[in-house]
Amino acid sequence: MASKLMSPWAVRAWSLAAGLAAGLAHPPFGVLPGLLGYAMLMGMVDVATPRRLRSAFFRGWLGGLGYFGIGVFWIVEPFLVYPELHAWMAPFGLILMAGGLALFWGLAALLYRRFRPGPGSRLGLLRVLVFAGALSVLEWVRGHIFTGFPWNLPGETWLAGSAPSQFASLVGVYGLTWITIAVAAAPVLLLDPVDRRFRALAVALAAGALASVYAFGMGRLSHAAQTAATAPLVRIVQANIDQKEKWKPENLGLIFDTYVGLSERPGAARPDIVIWPEGALPAVIDEVLAPGSPFGPRLVAAFAEGQTLLMGANRFEPGPGGEANYFNTLISLRREAEGIRVTGVYDKHRLVPFGEYLPAGELMGRLGIRALVHMPEDFTAGPPPRPLAPWGVPAFQALICYEALFPGFTRAGAVATGIRPAWLLNVSNDAWFGKTSGPLQHLNLASYRAIEEGLPMVRSTPTGVSAVIDGYGRIQPKARLGLGELGVIDARLPPALQPTIYSRFGDLPFLALTLVSALAVLGHLVRRP
Protein backbone atom coordinates (compact mmCIF):
# COMPACT_ATOMS: atom_id res chain seq x y z
CA MET A 1 0.00 0.00 0.00
CA ALA A 2 2.74 2.45 0.99
CA SER A 3 4.57 1.86 -2.29
CA LYS A 4 1.42 2.88 -4.21
CA LEU A 5 0.86 6.03 -2.14
CA MET A 6 4.45 7.31 -2.29
CA SER A 7 6.41 8.31 -5.35
CA PRO A 8 9.91 6.86 -5.82
CA TRP A 9 11.45 10.23 -4.99
CA ALA A 10 9.41 10.48 -1.80
CA VAL A 11 10.64 7.04 -0.72
CA ARG A 12 14.22 8.10 -1.38
CA ALA A 13 13.76 11.33 0.54
CA TRP A 14 12.28 9.46 3.51
CA SER A 15 15.16 6.97 3.40
CA LEU A 16 17.70 9.79 3.57
CA ALA A 17 15.71 11.49 6.33
CA ALA A 18 15.63 8.23 8.30
CA GLY A 19 19.43 8.11 8.36
CA LEU A 20 19.69 11.78 9.29
CA ALA A 21 17.30 11.23 12.20
CA ALA A 22 19.25 8.21 13.48
CA GLY A 23 22.51 10.18 13.20
CA LEU A 24 21.09 13.10 15.20
CA ALA A 25 20.21 10.71 18.03
CA HIS A 26 23.94 10.35 18.81
CA PRO A 27 25.73 12.66 21.24
CA PRO A 28 26.46 15.53 21.21
CA PHE A 29 23.11 16.15 19.46
CA GLY A 30 21.19 13.66 21.62
CA VAL A 31 17.86 13.84 19.76
CA LEU A 32 16.76 10.40 20.97
CA PRO A 33 13.41 10.41 19.11
CA GLY A 34 15.63 10.21 16.05
CA LEU A 35 16.03 6.51 16.86
CA LEU A 36 12.69 6.07 15.12
CA GLY A 37 14.71 6.62 11.96
CA TYR A 38 15.49 2.89 12.07
CA ALA A 39 11.75 2.10 11.92
CA MET A 40 11.35 4.57 9.06
CA LEU A 41 14.26 3.06 7.11
CA MET A 42 12.98 -0.47 7.64
CA GLY A 43 9.58 0.62 6.33
CA MET A 44 11.14 2.18 3.22
CA VAL A 45 13.09 -1.00 2.47
CA ASP A 46 9.96 -3.08 3.03
CA VAL A 47 8.17 -1.34 0.17
CA ALA A 48 10.97 -2.11 -2.29
CA THR A 49 9.76 -4.56 -4.91
CA PRO A 50 11.06 -8.11 -4.33
CA ARG A 51 12.42 -8.41 -7.86
CA ARG A 52 14.40 -5.18 -7.63
CA LEU A 53 16.77 -5.73 -4.74
CA ARG A 54 18.87 -2.87 -6.00
CA SER A 55 16.05 -0.58 -4.83
CA ALA A 56 16.47 -1.96 -1.32
CA PHE A 57 20.22 -1.45 -1.57
CA PHE A 58 19.83 2.14 -2.76
CA ARG A 59 17.37 3.00 0.02
CA GLY A 60 19.67 1.50 2.63
CA TRP A 61 22.60 3.40 1.10
CA LEU A 62 20.64 6.66 1.28
CA GLY A 63 19.86 5.97 4.93
CA GLY A 64 23.55 5.36 5.57
CA LEU A 65 24.48 8.51 3.66
CA GLY A 66 22.33 10.59 5.98
CA TYR A 67 23.57 8.78 9.07
CA PHE A 68 27.26 9.09 8.27
CA GLY A 69 26.89 12.55 6.75
CA ILE A 70 25.83 13.71 10.22
CA GLY A 71 28.33 11.51 12.03
CA VAL A 72 31.54 12.26 10.12
CA PHE A 73 31.10 15.76 8.68
CA TRP A 74 34.00 16.79 10.94
CA ILE A 75 36.27 14.97 8.46
CA VAL A 76 36.62 18.20 6.47
CA GLU A 77 38.31 19.98 9.39
CA PRO A 78 41.73 18.22 9.21
CA PHE A 79 42.02 19.19 5.54
CA LEU A 80 41.55 22.85 6.50
CA VAL A 81 44.37 22.97 9.06
CA TYR A 82 46.81 23.59 6.22
CA PRO A 83 44.41 24.68 3.46
CA GLU A 84 47.12 25.48 0.94
CA LEU A 85 48.09 21.78 0.95
CA HIS A 86 44.92 19.84 1.64
CA ALA A 87 41.80 22.02 1.23
CA TRP A 88 41.09 20.66 -2.26
CA MET A 89 40.67 17.19 -0.75
CA ALA A 90 38.05 18.25 1.85
CA PRO A 91 34.84 17.77 -0.22
CA PHE A 92 36.16 14.52 -1.66
CA GLY A 93 37.03 13.34 1.84
CA LEU A 94 33.49 13.89 3.11
CA ILE A 95 31.82 12.39 0.04
CA LEU A 96 34.04 9.34 -0.03
CA MET A 97 33.87 8.80 3.73
CA ALA A 98 30.09 9.13 4.13
CA GLY A 99 29.29 7.45 0.82
CA GLY A 100 31.75 4.62 1.40
CA LEU A 101 30.52 3.86 4.90
CA ALA A 102 26.93 3.97 3.63
CA LEU A 103 27.69 0.97 1.42
CA PHE A 104 27.51 -1.21 4.53
CA TRP A 105 23.97 -0.02 5.19
CA GLY A 106 23.08 -0.63 1.56
CA LEU A 107 24.30 -4.23 1.80
CA ALA A 108 22.41 -4.68 5.07
CA ALA A 109 19.19 -3.46 3.45
CA LEU A 110 19.69 -5.79 0.49
CA LEU A 111 20.24 -8.81 2.77
CA TYR A 112 17.25 -7.88 4.88
CA ARG A 113 14.96 -7.47 1.89
CA ARG A 114 16.14 -10.77 0.41
CA PHE A 115 15.64 -12.92 3.51
CA ARG A 116 13.00 -11.20 5.65
CA PRO A 117 9.61 -12.78 6.41
CA GLY A 118 6.95 -10.99 4.41
CA PRO A 119 4.52 -8.54 6.06
CA GLY A 120 0.92 -9.61 6.42
CA SER A 121 1.47 -12.79 8.44
CA ARG A 122 2.18 -13.45 12.08
CA LEU A 123 5.60 -14.74 11.11
CA GLY A 124 6.19 -11.41 9.36
CA LEU A 125 6.36 -9.72 12.75
CA LEU A 126 9.74 -11.42 13.21
CA ARG A 127 11.25 -9.40 10.41
CA VAL A 128 12.39 -6.73 12.88
CA LEU A 129 14.82 -9.36 14.20
CA VAL A 130 16.10 -9.94 10.68
CA PHE A 131 16.54 -6.20 10.17
CA ALA A 132 18.47 -5.87 13.44
CA GLY A 133 20.62 -8.85 12.54
CA ALA A 134 21.45 -7.68 9.02
CA LEU A 135 22.35 -4.13 10.02
CA SER A 136 24.29 -5.04 13.19
CA VAL A 137 26.31 -7.72 11.39
CA LEU A 138 27.26 -5.25 8.65
CA GLU A 139 28.19 -2.74 11.35
CA TRP A 140 30.44 -5.41 12.86
CA VAL A 141 32.00 -5.89 9.43
CA ARG A 142 32.52 -2.10 9.17
CA GLY A 143 34.41 -2.23 12.45
CA HIS A 144 36.72 -5.04 11.30
CA ILE A 145 37.23 -5.07 7.53
CA PHE A 146 40.54 -3.67 6.28
CA THR A 147 41.68 -1.58 9.27
CA GLY A 148 38.12 -1.13 10.59
CA PHE A 149 36.33 2.13 11.40
CA PRO A 150 33.71 1.57 14.13
CA TRP A 151 32.77 5.25 14.50
CA ASN A 152 29.29 5.98 15.91
CA LEU A 153 27.96 2.43 16.06
CA PRO A 154 24.17 2.45 16.67
CA GLY A 155 24.73 0.92 20.12
CA GLU A 156 26.72 4.03 21.08
CA THR A 157 23.71 6.28 20.54
CA TRP A 158 23.13 6.30 24.30
CA LEU A 159 25.18 8.84 26.25
CA ALA A 160 28.05 6.98 27.90
CA GLY A 161 27.44 6.72 31.64
CA SER A 162 23.65 6.68 31.24
CA ALA A 163 21.53 3.72 32.32
CA PRO A 164 21.09 2.10 28.86
CA SER A 165 24.81 2.42 28.09
CA GLN A 166 25.58 0.07 30.99
CA PHE A 167 24.23 -2.87 28.98
CA ALA A 168 27.48 -2.75 27.01
CA SER A 169 29.16 -4.34 30.05
CA LEU A 170 27.09 -7.46 29.27
CA VAL A 171 26.88 -7.69 25.49
CA GLY A 172 29.47 -5.17 24.29
CA VAL A 173 28.66 -2.31 21.99
CA TYR A 174 27.93 -4.63 19.04
CA GLY A 175 25.37 -6.48 21.12
CA LEU A 176 23.91 -3.16 22.23
CA THR A 177 23.77 -2.19 18.54
CA TRP A 178 21.56 -5.22 17.81
CA ILE A 179 19.27 -4.39 20.74
CA THR A 180 19.08 -0.69 19.87
CA ILE A 181 18.14 -1.35 16.24
CA ALA A 182 15.57 -4.03 17.15
CA VAL A 183 13.86 -1.83 19.75
CA ALA A 184 13.97 1.30 17.60
CA ALA A 185 12.64 -0.47 14.48
CA ALA A 186 9.78 -2.26 16.26
CA PRO A 187 7.21 0.59 15.98
CA VAL A 188 7.00 0.01 12.20
CA LEU A 189 5.20 -3.24 13.05
CA LEU A 190 2.17 -1.18 14.09
CA LEU A 191 1.55 -0.69 10.37
CA ASP A 192 1.59 -4.42 9.66
CA PRO A 193 -1.62 -5.81 8.11
CA VAL A 194 -2.15 -8.56 10.69
CA ASP A 195 -4.26 -9.04 13.79
CA ARG A 196 -4.02 -5.93 16.01
CA ARG A 197 -3.27 -8.04 19.10
CA PHE A 198 -0.17 -9.54 17.54
CA ARG A 199 1.11 -6.14 16.45
CA ALA A 200 0.58 -4.76 19.92
CA LEU A 201 2.27 -7.77 21.49
CA ALA A 202 5.37 -7.39 19.30
CA VAL A 203 5.74 -3.70 20.14
CA ALA A 204 5.08 -4.39 23.83
CA LEU A 205 7.90 -6.94 23.84
CA ALA A 206 10.24 -4.32 22.35
CA ALA A 207 9.17 -1.80 24.98
CA GLY A 208 9.75 -4.42 27.67
CA ALA A 209 13.23 -5.08 26.32
CA LEU A 210 14.03 -1.37 26.46
CA ALA A 211 12.69 -1.16 30.01
CA SER A 212 14.91 -4.10 30.98
CA VAL A 213 17.96 -2.35 29.53
CA TYR A 214 17.17 0.74 31.60
CA ALA A 215 16.49 -1.33 34.74
CA PHE A 216 19.80 -3.18 34.45
CA GLY A 217 21.67 0.09 33.99
CA MET A 218 20.01 1.76 36.94
CA GLY A 219 20.80 -1.24 39.12
CA ARG A 220 24.44 -1.25 38.02
CA LEU A 221 24.83 2.46 38.68
CA SER A 222 23.30 2.13 42.14
CA HIS A 223 26.31 0.07 43.26
CA ALA A 224 28.92 2.57 42.09
CA ALA A 225 32.28 2.14 43.81
CA GLN A 226 33.97 5.05 45.59
CA THR A 227 37.44 6.30 44.72
CA ALA A 228 39.96 5.62 47.50
CA ALA A 229 41.75 8.58 49.05
CA THR A 230 45.01 6.65 48.63
CA ALA A 231 44.56 6.08 44.88
CA PRO A 232 47.26 7.54 42.62
CA LEU A 233 46.80 11.25 41.92
CA VAL A 234 46.78 11.91 38.19
CA ARG A 235 47.35 15.26 36.49
CA ILE A 236 46.15 15.72 32.89
CA VAL A 237 47.82 18.62 31.09
CA GLN A 238 45.77 20.36 28.38
CA ALA A 239 47.97 23.02 26.79
CA ASN A 240 45.40 24.16 24.18
CA ILE A 241 47.95 24.28 21.35
CA ASP A 242 46.22 25.02 18.05
CA GLN A 243 47.06 22.48 15.36
CA LYS A 244 47.94 25.23 12.90
CA GLU A 245 50.68 26.51 15.21
CA LYS A 246 51.97 23.24 16.56
CA TRP A 247 54.29 22.16 13.74
CA LYS A 248 56.04 25.45 13.17
CA PRO A 249 59.70 24.78 14.15
CA GLU A 250 60.04 28.12 15.91
CA ASN A 251 57.21 27.17 18.33
CA LEU A 252 58.88 24.07 19.82
CA GLY A 253 60.38 25.91 22.80
CA LEU A 254 57.14 27.74 23.58
CA ILE A 255 55.09 24.55 23.38
CA PHE A 256 57.55 22.67 25.59
CA ASP A 257 57.52 25.48 28.18
CA THR A 258 53.71 25.50 28.18
CA TYR A 259 53.50 21.80 28.96
CA VAL A 260 56.24 21.98 31.59
CA GLY A 261 54.73 25.07 33.22
CA LEU A 262 51.34 23.40 33.57
CA SER A 263 53.00 20.22 34.87
CA GLU A 264 54.74 22.27 37.57
CA ARG A 265 51.64 24.22 38.58
CA PRO A 266 51.11 24.00 42.38
CA GLY A 267 48.13 21.94 43.49
CA ALA A 268 46.55 20.57 46.65
CA ALA A 269 48.95 17.62 46.44
CA ARG A 270 51.84 16.55 44.22
CA PRO A 271 50.63 14.36 41.35
CA ASP A 272 52.00 10.83 41.14
CA ILE A 273 51.40 10.67 37.37
CA VAL A 274 51.44 13.54 34.86
CA ILE A 275 49.97 12.95 31.39
CA TRP A 276 50.63 14.80 28.14
CA PRO A 277 48.47 14.05 25.07
CA GLU A 278 49.22 12.30 21.79
CA GLY A 279 52.18 13.82 19.91
CA ALA A 280 52.48 16.56 22.51
CA LEU A 281 55.71 18.03 21.13
CA PRO A 282 56.45 18.87 17.48
CA ALA A 283 59.65 16.81 17.53
CA VAL A 284 60.69 13.18 17.83
CA ILE A 285 61.26 12.13 21.42
CA ASP A 286 64.74 10.86 20.55
CA GLU A 287 65.85 14.46 19.93
CA VAL A 288 64.18 15.76 23.06
CA LEU A 289 65.95 13.22 25.29
CA ALA A 290 69.26 13.19 23.41
CA PRO A 291 72.44 14.11 25.35
CA GLY A 292 73.07 17.81 25.04
CA SER A 293 69.41 18.64 24.36
CA PRO A 294 68.20 21.67 26.38
CA PHE A 295 64.92 19.90 27.09
CA GLY A 296 66.28 17.01 29.16
CA PRO A 297 67.56 19.17 32.06
CA ARG A 298 64.31 21.13 32.00
CA LEU A 299 62.34 17.90 32.48
CA VAL A 300 64.62 16.87 35.35
CA ALA A 301 64.02 20.21 37.06
CA ALA A 302 60.25 20.13 36.48
CA PHE A 303 59.53 16.75 38.10
CA ALA A 304 60.21 15.52 41.61
CA GLU A 305 61.84 12.19 42.30
CA GLY A 306 59.29 9.37 42.01
CA GLN A 307 56.96 11.22 39.62
CA THR A 308 56.11 9.63 36.26
CA LEU A 309 55.38 11.48 33.01
CA LEU A 310 53.27 9.56 30.48
CA MET A 311 53.74 11.42 27.21
CA GLY A 312 52.34 10.96 23.74
CA ALA A 313 55.31 11.33 21.40
CA ASN A 314 56.68 10.60 17.96
CA ARG A 315 59.57 8.13 17.94
CA PHE A 316 62.21 7.22 15.36
CA GLU A 317 63.86 3.83 15.00
CA PRO A 318 66.04 2.68 12.08
CA GLY A 319 64.92 -0.55 10.45
CA PRO A 320 67.11 -3.59 9.79
CA GLY A 321 67.81 -2.36 6.27
CA GLY A 322 68.59 1.17 7.36
CA GLU A 323 65.14 2.48 6.47
CA ALA A 324 63.49 5.09 8.69
CA ASN A 325 60.64 3.88 10.90
CA TYR A 326 58.48 6.41 12.73
CA PHE A 327 56.11 5.40 15.51
CA ASN A 328 53.19 7.13 17.20
CA THR A 329 54.17 6.32 20.77
CA LEU A 330 53.23 6.59 24.40
CA ILE A 331 56.41 6.77 26.48
CA SER A 332 56.75 6.48 30.25
CA LEU A 333 59.44 8.69 31.83
CA ARG A 334 60.23 8.37 35.54
CA ARG A 335 62.13 11.00 37.48
CA GLU A 336 64.83 9.30 39.53
CA ALA A 337 67.76 10.58 41.56
CA GLU A 338 70.13 10.40 38.59
CA GLY A 339 67.67 11.97 36.14
CA ILE A 340 64.92 10.92 33.72
CA ARG A 341 64.65 7.23 32.86
CA VAL A 342 62.48 5.57 30.21
CA THR A 343 60.36 2.92 31.97
CA GLY A 344 57.94 1.89 29.24
CA VAL A 345 57.09 2.32 25.55
CA TYR A 346 53.90 1.52 23.67
CA ASP A 347 53.78 2.01 19.88
CA LYS A 348 50.37 2.56 18.33
CA HIS A 349 49.08 -0.65 16.75
CA ARG A 350 46.06 0.55 14.78
CA LEU A 351 46.99 3.41 12.47
CA VAL A 352 44.54 5.81 10.82
CA PRO A 353 44.35 5.28 7.03
CA PHE A 354 45.17 8.49 5.15
CA GLY A 355 45.93 10.18 8.48
CA GLU A 356 48.99 8.20 9.60
CA TYR A 357 49.70 6.11 6.53
CA LEU A 358 48.54 5.82 2.94
CA PRO A 359 46.97 2.58 1.75
CA ALA A 360 48.46 1.81 -1.67
CA GLY A 361 50.97 4.51 -0.87
CA GLU A 362 52.85 4.46 -4.19
CA LEU A 363 49.66 4.85 -6.24
CA MET A 364 48.29 7.57 -3.96
CA GLY A 365 51.59 9.42 -4.16
CA ARG A 366 51.38 9.49 -7.94
CA LEU A 367 47.89 10.99 -7.64
CA GLY A 368 49.27 13.77 -5.44
CA ILE A 369 47.61 12.45 -2.28
CA ARG A 370 49.60 11.98 0.89
CA ALA A 371 48.84 11.19 4.50
CA LEU A 372 48.28 14.03 6.96
CA VAL A 373 51.15 12.75 9.11
CA HIS A 374 53.88 15.33 9.80
CA MET A 375 56.73 12.84 9.69
CA PRO A 376 58.91 12.53 6.56
CA GLU A 377 57.45 9.04 6.09
CA ASP A 378 54.26 7.24 7.11
CA PHE A 379 54.05 5.88 10.62
CA THR A 380 54.86 2.22 11.23
CA ALA A 381 52.38 0.06 13.18
CA GLY A 382 53.53 -1.26 16.54
CA PRO A 383 52.94 -4.78 17.89
CA PRO A 384 49.49 -5.95 19.10
CA PRO A 385 48.13 -4.32 22.27
CA ARG A 386 49.56 -5.21 25.65
CA PRO A 387 49.26 -3.59 29.08
CA LEU A 388 52.13 -1.44 30.34
CA ALA A 389 53.27 -1.59 33.96
CA PRO A 390 56.00 1.05 34.44
CA TRP A 391 57.71 1.20 37.81
CA GLY A 392 55.43 2.93 40.32
CA VAL A 393 52.39 3.05 38.02
CA PRO A 394 49.41 0.63 38.12
CA ALA A 395 49.26 -1.49 34.97
CA PHE A 396 47.28 0.22 32.19
CA GLN A 397 46.32 -0.27 28.56
CA ALA A 398 47.33 2.60 26.29
CA LEU A 399 44.81 3.59 23.61
CA ILE A 400 46.32 6.11 21.23
CA CYS A 401 43.76 8.23 19.39
CA TYR A 402 41.24 6.14 17.49
CA GLU A 403 42.35 2.86 19.10
CA ALA A 404 39.73 3.86 21.68
CA LEU A 405 37.02 3.19 19.08
CA PHE A 406 37.64 -0.56 18.98
CA PRO A 407 35.64 -2.86 21.29
CA GLY A 408 37.79 -5.73 22.53
CA PHE A 409 41.11 -3.93 22.02
CA THR A 410 41.91 -3.98 25.74
CA ARG A 411 40.56 -7.50 26.12
CA ALA A 412 42.90 -8.73 23.39
CA GLY A 413 45.91 -7.40 25.28
CA ALA A 414 44.71 -8.90 28.56
CA VAL A 415 44.12 -12.32 26.98
CA ALA A 416 47.51 -12.29 25.25
CA THR A 417 49.46 -11.40 28.39
CA GLY A 418 47.27 -12.75 31.19
CA ILE A 419 47.33 -9.28 32.80
CA ARG A 420 44.15 -7.31 33.41
CA PRO A 421 45.06 -3.62 33.52
CA ALA A 422 43.88 -1.41 36.36
CA TRP A 423 42.95 1.47 34.06
CA LEU A 424 42.85 2.74 30.48
CA LEU A 425 44.83 5.69 29.13
CA ASN A 426 43.54 7.34 25.97
CA VAL A 427 45.90 10.01 24.61
CA SER A 428 44.53 11.67 21.50
CA ASN A 429 45.10 14.69 19.27
CA ASP A 430 41.54 15.88 18.69
CA ALA A 431 42.89 19.33 17.80
CA TRP A 432 42.65 18.09 14.19
CA PHE A 433 38.86 18.38 14.45
CA GLY A 434 38.68 21.94 15.79
CA LYS A 435 35.49 22.81 17.64
CA THR A 436 33.23 20.53 15.63
CA SER A 437 31.21 17.65 17.05
CA GLY A 438 34.16 15.30 16.40
CA PRO A 439 35.95 15.67 19.78
CA LEU A 440 32.67 15.33 21.68
CA GLN A 441 31.73 12.22 19.73
CA HIS A 442 35.20 10.77 20.33
CA LEU A 443 34.79 11.33 24.08
CA ASN A 444 31.49 9.44 24.11
CA LEU A 445 32.81 6.56 22.02
CA ALA A 446 35.99 6.18 24.08
CA SER A 447 33.95 6.12 27.29
CA TYR A 448 32.23 2.93 26.09
CA ARG A 449 35.56 1.09 26.39
CA ALA A 450 35.48 1.88 30.12
CA ILE A 451 31.95 0.47 30.40
CA GLU A 452 32.77 -2.69 28.45
CA GLU A 453 35.85 -3.48 30.53
CA GLY A 454 34.71 -2.10 33.89
CA LEU A 455 37.91 -0.04 34.01
CA PRO A 456 38.42 3.68 34.61
CA MET A 457 39.82 5.77 31.78
CA VAL A 458 42.03 8.83 31.78
CA ARG A 459 41.70 10.83 28.58
CA SER A 460 44.25 13.45 27.54
CA THR A 461 43.94 15.75 24.50
CA PRO A 462 45.74 19.00 23.58
CA THR A 463 42.61 21.13 23.02
CA GLY A 464 39.79 19.12 24.62
CA VAL A 465 37.97 17.15 25.68
CA SER A 466 40.19 15.76 28.46
CA ALA A 467 38.55 13.91 31.34
CA VAL A 468 38.76 11.27 34.05
CA ILE A 469 36.08 8.61 33.52
CA ASP A 470 35.05 5.84 35.90
CA GLY A 471 34.30 2.20 35.04
CA TYR A 472 30.66 3.11 34.41
CA GLY A 473 31.58 5.58 31.67
CA ARG A 474 30.82 8.66 33.79
CA ILE A 475 33.02 11.74 33.83
CA GLN A 476 34.12 12.41 37.39
CA PRO A 477 33.13 15.67 39.12
CA LYS A 478 35.46 18.58 38.28
CA ALA A 479 37.52 16.26 36.07
CA ARG A 480 36.81 17.63 32.60
CA LEU A 481 38.43 20.29 30.41
CA GLY A 482 36.29 21.29 27.44
CA LEU A 483 37.12 22.44 23.93
CA GLY A 484 39.55 25.35 23.80
CA GLU A 485 40.36 25.33 27.52
CA LEU A 486 43.88 25.59 28.92
CA GLY A 487 44.63 24.02 32.30
CA VAL A 488 45.12 20.84 34.27
CA ILE A 489 42.91 18.19 35.85
CA ASP A 490 44.04 16.77 39.17
CA ALA A 491 42.02 13.70 40.18
CA ARG A 492 42.42 10.42 41.99
CA LEU A 493 42.31 7.37 39.76
CA PRO A 494 38.88 5.69 40.09
CA PRO A 495 38.90 2.01 41.07
CA ALA A 496 38.71 -0.91 38.65
CA LEU A 497 35.40 -2.79 38.86
CA GLN A 498 34.95 -6.54 38.82
CA PRO A 499 35.54 -8.06 35.37
CA THR A 500 32.45 -7.63 33.21
CA ILE A 501 30.67 -10.31 31.21
CA TYR A 502 31.97 -8.65 28.07
CA SER A 503 35.57 -8.62 29.31
CA ARG A 504 35.27 -12.37 29.96
CA PHE A 505 33.45 -13.50 26.81
CA GLY A 506 33.97 -10.74 24.26
CA ASP A 507 31.49 -10.77 21.37
CA LEU A 508 29.92 -14.15 22.20
CA PRO A 509 26.71 -12.45 23.48
CA PHE A 510 26.51 -10.57 20.19
CA LEU A 511 26.91 -13.86 18.33
CA ALA A 512 23.99 -15.26 20.32
CA LEU A 513 21.81 -12.31 19.30
CA THR A 514 22.72 -12.72 15.64
CA LEU A 515 21.72 -16.39 15.94
CA VAL A 516 18.27 -15.20 17.01
CA SER A 517 18.09 -13.24 13.76
CA ALA A 518 19.29 -16.29 11.84
CA LEU A 519 16.54 -18.42 13.40
CA ALA A 520 13.95 -15.87 12.28
CA VAL A 521 15.29 -16.18 8.73
CA LEU A 522 15.37 -19.97 8.95
CA GLY A 523 11.80 -20.16 10.18
CA HIS A 524 10.69 -18.04 7.25
CA LEU A 525 12.60 -20.09 4.68
CA VAL A 526 11.29 -23.40 6.04
CA ARG A 527 7.66 -22.28 5.95
CA ARG A 528 7.84 -20.42 2.64
CA PRO A 529 6.31 -22.37 -0.29
Buried (B, 14 or more C-beta within 10 A) or exposed (E): EEBEEBEEEEBBBBBBBBBBBBBBBBBEBEEBEBBBBBBBBBBBBBBBEEEEBEBBBBBBBBBBBBBBBBBBBBBBBBBBBBEEEBEEBBEEBBEEBBBEBBBBBBBBBBBBBEBBBEBEBBBBBBBBBBBBBBBBBBBBEBBBEEBBBBBBBBBBBBBBBBBBBBBBBBBBBBBBBBBBBBBBBBBBBEEBEBEEEBBEBBBEBBEEEBEEBBEBBEEBBEEEBEBEEEBBBBBBBBBBBEBEEBBEEEBBEEBBBBBBEBBEEEEEEBBBBBBBBBBBBBBBBEEBBEEEBEBBEBBBEBBEEEBBBBBBBBBBEEEEEEEEBBBBBBBBBBBBEEEBEEBBBBBBBBBBBBBBBBEEBEEBEEEEBBBBBEBEBBBBBBEEBBBBBBEBBBBBBBBBBBBBBBBBBBBBBBEEBEBBBBBBBBBBBBBBBBBBBBBBBBBBBBBBBBBBBBBBBBBBBBBBBBBBBBBBBBBBEEBBBBBEEBEBBBBBBBBBBEBBBBBEBBBEBBEEBBEBBBBBBEBBEEEEE
